[in-house]
Amino acid sequence: MQLAQIPQFKVETISATESPQKVIYLALHQDYSPDYVTDTELTEEDCGRIIVDRLLKGNRGHYGPLEHVTISLAVRADHATIMQLRTHRHLTFDVQSMRYTSDHIKRVARGEVDVEEAFYIRPEGIYESRNRKGYVWDDRRRKDARYRMQVAAGDYADDLDSGIPPEHARHYLPSGYLQNATISGNLRSWLHLLEVRSKLNAQVEIQNIADLIHLELLRWAPDVVNWWVTNRQKKAILSP
């Protein structure tokens, strides 16, 4: 099952290399030019078309020029999904610390905000496990999950109030608590992440985040990303 956009999940661009396709083109052009290459009169769109034609078509595997441009994204998801993202190489992460930011959990415990302001609970539906075994996640199970997370928030707040430090008390929180991160990397590394995490047998939450990342990359380097969508998205091809 492919989820619709999860309301609590967010991805937004913080900063990015300007004219990324021009930079990639210059790097590619330098490989084959005896001249000292520093600029071009080609447009961003022209550079994108040349990158696709000379670098990406045919899956030749020469992706090095994509590493010259970088983008930094703000990401919000549940802790389990953030940890899945954090396994990827060649990306840099700064993740919200639950040692220093515990007040939102305490607000749930005090009844000041709804439990889903601080925790992610999967929507109702019919899902498949990684081994393609189907199961129903219905309203009863979802309400039970809400109750468990509310109780966990209360236990967490009680521990803090009794003097247990947050770095200890957080051990007992469910991994569904929402967490923020700043993630930076070059375009090749981001496409690697998308190839691994947008596969059809990937967990639905990580697919959702991959879709949001894909949209940010598409706005930034459209010709390169459109080529990826046409030729590699959800095809489980070995990552570049």
Steps between C-alpha positions, in 0.01 A plus 500: 500500500632844403405760759361839416698785649537453874401838655768493772783427255677798344796567270612853408813642338721707728774582248637362173765557236376763255467393135585138585470368146743766376750395765459132406544591132821692572639204692405265216639738236830535686554125466525537123633854454864614494382850596469642850124474550330745737172604334269446205247703305267201488176528696414278797255312276759454223747365754238260630434360152872451436545323835224255410632440147871472578511378859185317603357334189574133474580468871872526428571539870706820485321687778796687648401844366174478700707522818597864441159638602343476844164564664402523868151388601295539818321171570229408750393138553468242772818386676502158331492659155768755587722212612444324167610815319802528723645173373584654163862575421636833375220704657546727801242497780412717796203351683285648776628376835249349739745579777430871468153524338248312709234761570273397210475149648417645841225713342338181367521349848333808650219482242594838351540365145374196315722192506548524123664840538800312637460143371440343161239224475452324168162573334239228471536272201609166361877467500766250398809397692836480327433133418172602330276368777188716528340624820221736602573808708154606610345764724515276809873438461564865429312613811698247702824647361387852597428380852840334532680812384298718738598269786865504391496881495358500855763254625772709335375820663476327840863386468615851418302645791658245736851612401591242236692683224357512145787294355386214725124549487496508118591129494139418577337711229352318199696558179200675344576838654540778243851632450659774288826481306721703268652284227755612239662321211594507135257412224649157438455406867141622503418296188661200668267548796197527272587182314525304824203658678244542221498130407158341518599266784636785714309594815212733418626775731845512338337495156296802607811692604675393178209644299532833683878508447443420132277809465766728650769356273269535198458873562876538536644288214198415282667346194719266701218394731249454216749267332524307827121477527467366145787256512556388858223595744346199678685256273740378772802555274833489682556847645743732320 
